[in-house]
Each structure stands twice: as structure tokens, then as C-alpha cells.
Amino acid sequence: MAGFLNFLCKFVETSQERMKQKYFFSFFIICLLFFAIPAEAQDTTSTGNKTEVPISGLSIYPNPVTGGKVYISTSRNLDKEIEIYNVLGKPVKRLRLRGKELDVSSLTPGIYILKIEEEASKATRKLVIK
């Protein structure tokens, strides 16, 4: 009987030690999660080193395009470098636009990204062709 009581006392002591370790580990994890610095997936507030000047008075119409022509006008109406990309980022068309009328009849219906550059000013817009 004394051997059984001795075994039982050792079992209770080791169970208490395991419980202490378990609680300590749980407390450590909770503290780590509570005091951890929150991670940010993407910093959208900083612009980095880019100093992009927007194009003043930029107007793109009609959007969505139905007749194969889109008109791009600005307040200065200078020559513009136009780049058109598909939704996968692949360049589809690149040209220099003199005037306002851009012929997009060669493009299949879909959504495109339109990058416009007028001197030092730049803009990026979505273009929908039906």
C-alpha cells in the first residue's frame, strides 16, 4: 500500500508540473499575441520616392467605349504618350496622341488600364470597351 501511495504522490506532482508548464506556455503565447506589434499587409499611405504630378483637367469619355473611339482631353491639350494594358498587365497598345481622339476599335471588349503621360504629368485610369 505504501508503494501505491508513493506512486500516486509522484504522479500528482508530475501532473502539477505539467499543468504549470501548460499554463505558463499558454500565458506566454497570449502575452506574445497581445504585445506583438501589429503587422500591416501593405502601406498605402506612403508614396515612396515617386513624385508623380497629376494631369490637370483630365477627361476621358465615353467610358465605357461603345463606338471604337475614346476622347482624352486635358486643360493644356498637349501631345500625350498613351499606353494601354490588359488586366493581366500585358502591354496591348502604345502610341503618341496628338489631339483628343483615340481609336480603340482594334481592341477586343474588356477592361484595360490606360496610362497617360503629358510632359511631366502622369495619370492611370480604367478603360472599359464594350
Secondary structure, DSSP 8 states (H G I E B T S, - for coil): -HHHHHHHHHHHHHHHHHHHHHHHHHHHHHHHHHHS----S---S--TT---B--TT-EEESSSB-SSEEEEE-SS---EEEEEEETTS-EEEEEEE-SSEEE-TTS-SEEEEEEEEETTEEEEEEEEE-
